[in-house]
Amino acid sequence: MVKKAARKRSSIHLANPSHKRIQVKLSRKTLISLRIGIIFLLFLILIFIIKSAFISVKNAVWDGENQLVIAYEFNNELGLVKFDPVLREALIVSFPSDMLLPLALGFQDYRVDKIKALALQEHIKLGQLLKDSITQSIGILTDGYITGAKGKDLKLNKLILYSLFNRSNSNLTAWDKIRLLVYVSNLKISEIKYYQAANEFLKTKIIPDGSQILVIDDNVLTTFVLQELANPVFLQEKLTWELYNATDQDGLANNMRRITANSGFDVIGIRQALEFKKTSTLYVSDAKKINANVRRFAEFFHFPIVVDNSITQRSDVALYLGDDYFIKYYTNSELY
């Protein structure tokens, strides 16, 4: 009798309608809270995506209209790639492993197959070292880099995809990579050129131990760069340039001449400045001459632009190279 009474009370309790209403209310509150949580989470994700996209566009290296040059490392192979919307082409120049490449940061000439190990040993970003070294040695403004990519064959779309999905190192933003991928996808096979540096601007040199090494032939390099790598927009520039070495370091202005001339600018003189300067400065004779090309060159090297016609009496543009330029590109006192 006691068991029957207990079961009866239990069945009465379970059948209590007020208890069911409480359960329904609790489940509804839980569902509403869950929905609010999901909406809030999606809102945060959306804010993150919008913020990331804004930063990617704001910090983009490439404007999408003018020439872009990047250094690359792919399966331990080093070289450079030029994307040129003006000429509608892409160009790849690969460096042989036994080539001596003059490096930035005061490391002098280094075999291409030893540069990656050097960067690891010195705790330097390989991409930034290649970017600055190619700018200085080849004489072409190198805007970015992609390093650490791997694959069977070097294909531009694969190189960019590796970087886009963070499987390699690069200073390019996601916005840069997406536009480059679209640009490359729209190129015909004939519009993508492949060059071996050994066949274009290198010569053989016998070193003291009797072995052979490939070094840059400056005269041949200048011709190759002006024909294949120089910015076509810079080549149309009519302004004249003079370069001044405002330091006690020999050859600084002459080295800059390679960059300005190979980029396409008209260099009419190289001189030693009468006074030393700590900060490099780009002077123009008239504010109207601060066009997009002059501004881009100045921004690349972080040169301030000053209007002063008393300094630019013989040319339209006068570039004074100070100690800051030498320290950044020719010493290792400021590692990346």
C-alpha positions as CSV (number, residue, x, y, z in Angstrom):
1,M,0.0,0.0,0.0
2,V,2.9,2.4,0.8
3,K,4.6,1.8,-2.5
4,K,1.3,2.4,-4.4
5,A,0.8,5.6,-2.5
6,A,4.3,6.8,-3.3
7,R,3.9,6.0,-7.0
8,K,0.6,7.8,-7.0
9,R,2.1,10.9,-5.4
10,S,5.0,10.8,-8.0
11,S,2.6,10.6,-10.9
12,I,0.6,13.5,-9.5
13,H,3.8,15.6,-9.1
14,L,4.9,14.9,-12.7
15,A,1.5,15.7,-14.0
16,N,1.5,19.0,-12.3
17,P,0.9,21.6,-15.1
18,S,2.6,24.4,-13.2
19,H,5.9,22.5,-13.2
20,K,5.7,22.0,-17.0
21,R,5.1,25.8,-17.4
22,I,8.3,26.5,-15.4
23,Q,10.3,24.1,-17.6
24,V,9.0,25.8,-20.7
25,K,9.8,29.2,-19.4
26,L,13.3,28.1,-18.5
27,S,13.9,26.6,-21.9
28,R,12.7,29.7,-23.6
29,K,15.0,31.9,-21.5
30,T,17.9,29.6,-22.3
31,L,17.1,29.7,-26.0
32,I,16.8,33.5,-26.1
33,S,20.1,33.8,-24.2
34,L,21.8,31.4,-26.6
35,R,20.5,33.4,-29.6
36,I,21.7,36.7,-28.1
37,G,25.1,35.1,-27.5
38,I,25.4,33.9,-31.0
39,I,24.3,37.3,-32.5
40,F,26.9,39.1,-30.3
41,L,29.6,36.6,-31.3
42,L,28.8,37.1,-35.0
43,F,28.8,40.9,-34.4
44,L,32.3,40.7,-32.9
45,I,33.5,38.5,-35.8
46,L,32.1,41.0,-38.3
47,I,33.8,43.9,-36.5
48,F,37.1,42.0,-36.6
49,I,36.7,41.3,-40.3
50,I,35.9,44.9,-41.1
51,K,38.8,46.1,-39.0
52,S,41.2,43.7,-40.6
53,A,40.1,44.6,-44.1
54,F,40.4,48.3,-43.3
55,I,44.0,47.8,-42.0
56,S,44.9,45.7,-45.0
57,V,43.7,48.3,-47.4
58,K,45.2,51.2,-45.5
59,N,48.6,49.5,-45.2
60,A,48.7,48.1,-48.7
61,V,52.1,48.2,-50.3
62,W,50.8,48.2,-53.9
63,D,48.5,50.9,-55.3
64,G,47.3,48.5,-58.0
65,E,48.2,50.8,-60.9
66,N,52.0,51.1,-61.0
67,Q,54.9,48.7,-61.1
68,L,55.5,46.5,-58.1
69,V,58.8,44.6,-57.5
70,I,59.2,42.0,-54.8
71,A,62.0,39.7,-53.7
72,Y,61.2,36.1,-53.2
73,E,62.5,32.9,-51.7
74,F,60.9,29.7,-53.0
75,N,62.4,26.3,-52.1
76,N,65.6,28.0,-51.2
77,E,65.7,29.7,-54.6
78,L,66.1,33.5,-54.5
79,G,65.1,36.1,-57.1
80,L,62.8,39.0,-57.9
81,V,59.4,39.4,-59.5
82,K,58.1,42.5,-61.3
83,F,54.4,43.1,-61.8
84,D,53.7,45.9,-64.3
85,P,50.1,46.9,-65.0
86,V,51.3,49.7,-67.3
87,L,53.0,47.2,-69.7
88,R,50.6,44.4,-68.7
89,E,53.3,41.9,-67.8
90,A,55.0,40.0,-65.0
91,L,58.7,39.2,-65.0
92,I,60.6,36.7,-62.9
93,V,64.4,36.8,-62.5
94,S,65.9,33.9,-60.6
95,F,69.4,34.0,-59.0
96,P,71.7,31.0,-59.3
97,S,73.0,29.4,-56.1
98,D,76.7,30.3,-56.9
99,M,76.0,33.9,-57.6
100,L,77.6,36.6,-55.3
101,L,74.9,39.1,-54.3
102,P,76.1,42.4,-52.6
103,L,74.1,42.6,-49.4
104,A,72.8,45.5,-47.4
105,L,73.6,46.0,-43.7
106,G,77.4,45.9,-44.4
107,F,77.5,42.1,-45.1
108,Q,79.3,42.7,-48.4
109,D,79.0,40.0,-51.1
110,Y,77.4,36.7,-50.2
111,R,76.7,33.5,-52.1
112,V,73.0,33.2,-52.8
113,D,72.8,29.7,-51.3
114,K,74.3,31.1,-48.0
115,I,72.1,34.1,-47.5
116,K,69.2,32.3,-45.8
117,A,71.6,30.7,-43.3
118,L,73.1,34.2,-42.7
119,A,69.7,35.7,-41.9
120,L,69.0,32.9,-39.4
121,Q,72.3,33.3,-37.8
122,E,72.1,37.1,-37.5
123,H,68.4,37.0,-36.5
124,I,67.5,39.2,-39.5
125,K,64.3,39.0,-41.5
126,L,65.3,37.2,-44.8
127,G,62.7,39.1,-46.8
128,Q,63.7,42.5,-45.6
129,L,67.4,41.7,-46.2
130,L,66.6,40.6,-49.7
131,K,64.4,43.6,-50.4
132,D,67.1,46.1,-49.4
133,S,69.9,44.2,-51.0
134,I,68.2,43.9,-54.4
135,T,67.3,47.6,-54.2
136,Q,71.0,48.5,-53.6
137,S,72.7,45.9,-55.9
138,I,70.4,45.6,-58.8
139,G,69.4,49.2,-58.6
140,I,65.6,48.8,-58.7
141,L,63.1,49.9,-56.1
142,T,62.0,46.7,-54.4
143,D,58.7,47.2,-52.6
144,G,58.1,43.9,-50.9
145,Y,59.0,40.2,-50.3
146,I,57.6,36.7,-50.0
147,T,59.9,34.1,-48.4
148,G,59.4,30.6,-47.1
149,A,57.1,29.4,-49.8
150,K,57.4,25.8,-51.0
151,G,56.2,23.7,-53.9
152,K,57.2,21.7,-57.0
153,D,57.5,24.6,-59.5
154,L,57.7,28.3,-59.1
155,K,54.4,29.6,-60.3
156,L,53.3,33.2,-59.5
157,N,49.8,32.2,-58.5
158,K,51.1,29.5,-56.1
159,L,53.7,31.9,-54.7
160,I,50.9,34.4,-53.9
161,L,48.5,31.8,-52.6
162,Y,51.1,30.4,-50.2
163,S,51.5,33.9,-48.8
164,L,47.8,34.7,-48.8
165,F,47.1,31.7,-46.5
166,N,50.1,32.6,-44.2
167,R,52.2,29.7,-45.3
168,S,55.1,32.0,-46.0
169,N,56.5,35.3,-44.7
170,S,55.6,38.6,-46.5
171,N,55.2,42.4,-45.9
172,L,52.4,42.5,-48.4
173,T,48.8,42.8,-47.0
174,A,46.0,40.5,-47.8
175,W,44.5,43.2,-50.0
176,D,47.8,43.3,-51.9
177,K,47.9,39.5,-52.4
178,I,44.2,39.3,-53.5
179,R,44.7,42.0,-56.2
180,L,48.0,40.4,-57.3
181,L,46.3,37.0,-57.6
182,V,43.6,38.5,-59.7
183,Y,46.1,40.4,-61.8
184,V,48.3,37.3,-62.5
185,S,45.2,35.2,-63.3
186,N,44.3,37.6,-66.0
187,L,47.7,37.5,-67.7
188,K,48.4,35.3,-70.7
189,I,51.3,32.9,-70.7
190,S,53.1,35.1,-73.2
191,E,52.8,38.0,-70.7
192,I,54.8,36.2,-68.0
193,K,58.6,36.3,-68.7
194,Y,61.2,34.1,-67.0
195,Y,64.9,35.1,-66.8
196,Q,67.9,33.4,-65.4
197,A,70.3,36.0,-64.0
198,A,73.3,33.9,-65.2
199,N,72.2,34.3,-68.8
200,E,71.4,38.0,-68.5
201,F,73.9,40.1,-66.4
202,L,76.3,37.8,-64.6
203,K,79.9,36.9,-65.5
204,T,82.3,34.2,-64.2
205,K,85.1,35.1,-61.8
206,I,87.9,32.9,-60.5
207,I,88.4,33.4,-56.8
208,P,91.8,32.7,-54.9
209,D,91.0,29.1,-54.1
210,G,90.7,28.4,-57.9
211,S,87.0,27.9,-57.9
212,Q,84.5,29.9,-60.1
213,I,81.8,32.2,-58.9
214,L,79.2,34.3,-60.7
215,V,79.3,38.1,-60.1
216,I,77.3,41.0,-61.5
217,D,78.5,42.6,-64.7
218,D,77.6,46.2,-64.0
219,N,77.5,47.4,-67.6
220,V,75.4,44.5,-68.8
221,L,73.2,44.8,-65.7
222,T,72.4,48.5,-66.4
223,T,71.2,47.6,-69.9
224,F,69.1,44.7,-68.7
225,V,67.5,46.8,-65.9
226,L,66.6,49.7,-68.2
227,Q,65.1,47.3,-70.8
228,E,63.3,45.0,-68.5
229,L,63.0,46.3,-64.9
230,A,62.9,50.1,-65.0
231,N,59.6,51.7,-64.1
232,P,58.0,52.9,-67.4
233,V,56.4,55.8,-65.6
234,F,59.8,56.9,-64.3
235,L,61.4,56.6,-67.7
236,Q,59.0,59.3,-69.0
237,E,60.1,61.7,-66.2
238,K,61.6,64.9,-67.6
239,L,63.1,66.2,-64.3
240,T,66.9,66.3,-63.9
241,W,68.6,65.0,-60.7
242,E,71.9,65.7,-58.9
243,L,73.2,63.4,-56.1
244,Y,75.3,64.7,-53.2
245,N,77.2,62.6,-50.7
246,A,76.8,64.5,-47.4
247,T,78.9,61.9,-45.4
248,D,82.5,60.9,-45.2
249,Q,81.7,57.5,-46.7
250,D,83.2,57.1,-50.1
251,G,81.0,56.0,-53.1
252,L,77.6,56.6,-51.4
253,A,76.3,59.0,-54.1
254,N,77.7,56.8,-56.9
255,N,75.8,53.8,-55.5
256,M,72.6,55.9,-55.3
257,R,73.2,56.8,-58.9
258,R,72.6,53.2,-59.9
259,I,69.2,53.2,-58.2
260,T,68.0,56.5,-59.5
261,A,69.3,56.0,-63.1
262,N,68.2,52.3,-63.3
263,S,64.8,53.4,-62.0
264,G,64.5,55.6,-65.0
265,F,65.4,59.1,-63.7
266,D,67.8,61.4,-65.5
267,V,70.9,61.9,-63.3
268,I,73.1,64.7,-64.5
269,G,75.7,64.9,-61.7
270,I,77.2,63.2,-58.7
271,R,79.0,65.5,-56.2
272,Q,80.5,65.6,-52.7
273,A,78.6,67.9,-50.4
274,L,80.5,70.8,-48.8
275,E,78.9,70.0,-45.4
276,F,78.0,66.7,-43.8
277,K,74.4,66.0,-42.9
278,K,72.9,63.6,-40.4
279,T,69.6,63.5,-42.2
280,S,69.1,62.8,-45.9
281,T,66.9,65.4,-47.8
282,L,65.4,65.6,-51.2
283,Y,65.4,69.2,-52.5
284,V,63.3,70.5,-55.4
285,S,63.5,73.9,-57.1
286,D,59.7,74.4,-57.3
287,A,56.7,72.9,-55.4
288,K,55.1,72.1,-58.7
289,K,57.9,69.6,-59.4
290,I,56.8,67.4,-56.5
291,N,54.9,65.1,-58.7
292,A,53.8,61.5,-58.0
293,N,57.2,60.0,-59.2
294,V,59.3,62.3,-57.0
295,R,57.0,61.7,-54.0
296,R,57.0,57.9,-54.5
297,F,60.8,57.8,-54.6
298,A,61.1,60.0,-51.5
299,E,58.5,57.9,-49.6
300,F,60.3,54.7,-50.5
301,F,63.5,55.8,-48.7
302,H,61.7,58.1,-46.2
303,F,63.4,61.2,-47.5
304,P,61.8,64.5,-46.5
305,I,61.1,66.8,-49.4
306,V,62.1,70.5,-49.1
307,V,61.5,73.3,-51.7
308,D,64.7,75.3,-52.1
309,N,65.8,76.7,-55.4
310,S,69.1,78.0,-54.0
311,I,70.3,74.4,-53.7
312,T,68.9,73.1,-57.0
313,Q,70.4,75.7,-59.3
314,R,71.8,73.1,-61.8
315,S,69.0,70.5,-61.6
316,D,65.3,70.2,-60.8
317,V,66.0,67.7,-57.9
318,A,69.0,67.6,-55.6
319,L,69.3,64.6,-53.3
320,Y,71.6,64.9,-50.3
321,L,72.5,61.6,-48.7
322,G,73.2,61.8,-44.9
323,D,74.4,59.6,-42.2
324,D,70.9,58.1,-41.7
325,Y,71.0,56.6,-45.2
326,F,74.4,55.0,-44.7
327,I,73.5,53.6,-41.3
328,K,70.2,52.0,-42.5
329,Y,71.6,50.4,-45.7
330,Y,75.3,49.9,-45.2
331,T,75.8,49.0,-41.5
332,N,74.4,46.3,-39.3
333,S,74.1,48.5,-36.3
334,E,70.3,48.6,-36.8
335,L,69.2,45.0,-37.3
336,Y,65.7,44.3,-38.4
